């Protein structure tokens, strides 16, 4: 029997990633490592981004080398998160169909009530944000 005070099981962190076309894995890993500097990647459910990035080899390679799964979310799902993001971009909206990728992907993956733990961090050609599920402190 499980105690009422038991720690929640399962992944707690949801890492949203955005990148420019043909961004290399090194740049993506660098921004993820910077955003997660004080967090445990072992607690991550995976990397999440907009479905239009499914052919980006750098994203696949970064996920593989970090030992994380890579999930692709519909642009309209991310666009629905726009009111909860701290960064929105007309350029990103034109390119992807959503005004935010990293923050919106992290929030959408975390589910209803998810909150940003690490707001959008940008490095050269990639961005990263981290969300946590409701009820899980950090």
C-alpha positions in Angstrom: 0.0 0.0 0.0 1.3 3.5 -0.9 1.5 6.2 1.7 -0.5 9.4 1.2 2.7 11.3 1.5 4.6 9.3 -1.1 6.5 11.3 -3.8 4.7 11.4 -7.2 6.2 8.8 -9.5 7.0 9.3 -13.1 8.6 12.2 -15.1 8.2 15.7 -13.7 9.9 17.9 -16.2 8.7 18.7 -19.7 11.4 20.3 -21.9 10.2 22.4 -24.8 12.6 23.0 -27.6 12.5 25.3 -30.6 15.1 25.6 -33.3 15.8 27.2 -36.7 15.9 25.0 -39.8 19.0 22.8 -40.0 20.1 23.6 -36.4 22.8 21.2 -35.3 22.5 18.9 -32.3 25.3 20.6 -30.5 23.4 24.0 -30.4 20.3 22.2 -29.2 22.1 20.3 -26.5 23.8 23.5 -25.3 20.5 25.4 -24.8 19.0 22.4 -23.1 22.0 22.0 -20.8 21.9 25.7 -19.9 18.1 25.6 -19.2 18.4 22.5 -17.1 21.7 23.4 -15.3 20.0 23.1 -11.9 17.6 20.3 -12.8 18.0 16.5 -13.2 17.5 15.4 -16.8 16.6 12.0 -15.4 13.4 13.7 -14.2 12.4 14.7 -17.7 9.5 13.1 -19.6 11.3 14.1 -22.8 11.8 16.8 -25.3 8.7 18.4 -27.0 8.4 20.6 -30.0 6.1 21.6 -32.9 5.2 18.8 -35.3 6.6 20.8 -38.3 10.1 20.1 -36.9 9.8 16.3 -37.3 12.5 16.2 -40.0 15.1 18.2 -38.1 18.0 15.8 -37.7 19.6 18.0 -34.9 16.5 17.5 -32.7 16.6 13.7 -33.2 20.3 13.6 -32.5 20.1 15.8 -29.4 17.3 13.7 -28.0 19.2 10.5 -28.7 22.5 11.7 -27.1 20.6 13.0 -24.0 18.7 9.8 -23.7 15.3 11.5 -24.0 12.3 10.8 -26.1 11.2 13.4 -28.6 7.6 14.3 -29.0 5.9 16.4 -31.7 2.8 18.5 -30.9 0.4 20.1 -33.3 0.9 23.8 -34.0 -2.7 24.5 -32.9 -2.1 22.8 -29.6 0.9 25.1 -29.0 -0.9 28.2 -30.3 -3.6 27.5 -27.6 -0.8 28.0 -25.0 0.1 31.5 -26.3 -1.8 33.3 -23.5 0.4 31.5 -20.9 3.8 32.0 -22.5 6.2 34.8 -21.7 7.6 35.1 -25.2 5.7 35.3 -28.5 7.1 36.0 -31.9 5.4 37.1 -35.2 8.4 35.5 -37.0 7.9 32.2 -35.3 4.1 32.3 -35.9 4.7 32.8 -39.6 7.3 29.9 -39.7 5.5 27.4 -37.5 1.9 28.3 -37.1 2.3 29.1 -33.4 3.7 32.3 -31.8 5.7 30.2 -29.2 7.5 26.9 -29.6 9.7 26.2 -26.6 7.5 27.5 -23.8 4.2 26.4 -25.5 5.5 22.9 -26.1 6.7 22.6 -22.5 3.4 23.8 -21.1 1.3 21.7 -23.5 3.3 18.5 -22.6 2.9 19.2 -18.9 -0.8 19.2 -19.3 -3.6 21.3 -17.8 -2.3 23.6 -15.1 1.4 23.0 -16.0 3.6 25.9 -15.2 6.9 27.2 -16.5 9.8 26.3 -14.3 12.4 27.8 -16.7 11.1 30.4 -19.1 12.4 30.5 -22.7 16.2 30.6 -22.9 17.7 31.3 -26.3 21.1 30.4 -27.7 22.0 31.3 -31.2 19.7 28.9 -33.2 17.8 27.1 -30.5 15.5 27.8 -27.6 14.4 25.8 -24.6 11.9 26.1 -21.7 11.0 23.7 -19.0 7.6 23.2 -17.4 6.4 21.1 -14.5 3.1 19.4 -13.9 0.7 20.9 -11.4 1.2 19.8 -7.8 4.9 19.0 -8.3 7.3 21.4 -6.6 10.8 22.1 -7.6 
